[in-house]
């Protein structure tokens, strides 16, 4: 059994690539697969019962009717 220890470190891109090159091929393939998973967007859904609570949380400002009247009336 292999013990796993997590440590946060700051590495330059060059050092990171050097460490990647030192991995055995199966480890590289596995790491690349994990990194590709990070590229996929994560869909976060909200139940319909919560939609009313979300209304008005973000105000982008403006008045669509007033704005359209300005565009077409001028």
C-alpha positions in Angstrom: 0.0 0.0 0.0 1.3 3.4 -0.9 0.9 6.4 1.4 -0.3 9.6 -0.1 0.8 12.9 1.3 -0.7 16.2 0.0 1.4 19.3 -0.1 0.8 22.6 -1.8 3.9 24.0 -3.6 4.5 26.7 -6.2 6.4 25.6 -9.2 7.5 27.4 -12.3 6.1 26.0 -15.6 9.6 24.7 -16.5 9.9 22.8 -13.2 6.4 21.3 -13.6 7.2 20.2 -17.2 10.5 18.7 -16.0 8.7 16.7 -13.3 6.1 15.6 -15.8 8.8 14.3 -18.2 10.3 12.2 -15.4 7.1 10.3 -14.9 6.7 6.9 -16.4 4.5 6.7 -19.4 1.5 5.1 -17.6 1.6 7.8 -15.0 1.8 10.5 -17.7 -1.2 9.1 -19.5 -3.2 8.9 -16.2 -2.2 12.5 -15.3 -3.1 13.8 -18.8 -6.5 12.1 -18.6 -7.2 13.8 -15.2 -6.1 17.2 -16.6 -8.4 16.8 -19.6 -11.3 16.2 -17.2 -10.7 19.6 -15.7 -11.3 21.2 -19.1 -14.9 19.9 -19.3 -17.5 22.4 -18.1 -19.2 21.4 -14.9 -23.0 21.7 -15.2 -24.6 22.9 -12.0 -28.4 22.6 -11.9 -31.0 24.1 -9.7 -34.3 22.5 -8.9 -37.3 24.4 -10.4 -38.6 25.0 -6.9 -35.6 27.3 -6.2 -36.0 29.5 -9.3 -38.3 32.0 -7.6 -35.7 32.5 -4.9 -33.0 33.3 -7.5 -35.1 36.0 -9.2 -33.6 39.5 -8.6 -30.3 38.3 -7.1 -28.3 39.9 -9.9 -29.3 43.3 -11.3 -27.8 44.1 -14.6 -29.6 47.4 -14.7 -31.4 49.0 -17.5 -34.9 49.0 -18.7 -35.4 46.9 -21.9 -38.6 48.8 -23.0 -37.0 52.2 -22.4 -33.8 51.2 -24.1 -35.6 49.9 -27.2 -37.7 53.0 -27.4 -34.5 55.1 -27.4 -33.1 53.1 -30.2 -36.1 53.1 -32.5 -37.5 56.6 -31.6 -34.3 58.5 -32.3 
